[in-house]
Amino acid sequence: MKKLIFSICSLLLFGTGLFGQTRPREAGVPFGILSPGNLNAITDVPGVKVGHFTKIEGSNIRTGVTAILPHGGNIFQQKVPGAVYVGNGFGKLAGTTQVMELGSIETPIILTNTLSVAAGIEGAVKYSLSLPGNETIHSVNAVVGETNDAYLNDIRGMHISAEEVMETIKSAKSGPVEEGNVGAGTGTICFGWKGGIGTSSRKLPESLGGYTVGVLVQTNFGGNLQIGGVPVGEKLGIYPFKDALEKSDGSCMIVIATDAPVLDRNLERMAKRAMMGLAKTGGIASNGSGDYVIAFSTAENLRIPYVKPNLELEKAEFLQNDDMTSLFLAVIEATEEAIINSLFAAETMEGKEGRIVEKLPTEKVLEWIKNKN
């Protein structure tokens, strides 16, 4: 029987997870010095919305879509400053060149599986064209990223449709964000264990501007897993050149949101720091890994209108270089925690051809961390 599940942000309290599962921070895993936002999620950045579409069908389909909206309005008409950084380019990130050229993002950001990028583009474009005010638009730059979920999912079947992408965008909500085997993370694998969607945030103190940085990840990569200073990968005997799944190849999509008034050049500098957060978890950005970071600012004074008078000079206010360091730290910490959150939230999954990927043995990991500390 066909099973389609739309997983949208819940209104449940989030401190112990959407389904009663304790997140690693609440279980005592250390994650730096900055404080998280109220939800410890990318949606702590005001205006940001997230939608998940989880597609589980029969024994072979284990995939989905995740949509991240910078704000709830018409993103094409009110674009946001954006940037892309490529940690390792073995992947397919649609829309990259225009973001790098113009420094703006004009559609929801779509994450899905590798062979469904085309459906992601079509869905994001159709959604944008359908919005009031966009009736005369003839060009849309959809931003669509991916990871390869072929170990658990019948990826060649290309089971994601443009209509499902559109519905995912429309389902996006503020509030708590479901993690683990949901959306674009349904069939992913991380460090040889079940990966998925993870999210985290950091709230800077008022003395540093009081800005919020949020991160959402789609984890599907390998390396030598480290959590809280414990060499988990080595202790569990799953690490590169030790028969880890995918031989450490894979991908990680990282999306950064902030309400800090930061233009594209410094957003790219923030995006570069996300790779430091990935490295703290033991990720190695292997030859076959597509590690991409997309960053944007929701600051309303930096919105880029589609239509504006010719030769009108910009008067926007934005942060200077010297004020970026605390935001860099926020990105590093939130990226690390989002990746570990994805592992803790994921559950064991059986998929294509009866293959099984186990969940991370979190109780054992927590005991090691407790003993270390």
Helices and strands as residue ranges (DSSP letters): E 2-8, G 42-44, E 49-57, E 61-69, E 78-89, H 96-102, E 104-105, E 109-113, G 114-116, H 117-130, E 143-147, G 155-157, H 162-171, G 183-185, E 189-190, E 193-194, E 197-203, G 206-208, E 212-220, H 232-236, G 245-248, E 250-258, H 264-280, E 289-297, G 300-302, E 304-305, G 321-323, H 325-345, E 349-350, G 352-354, E 356-357, H 362-372
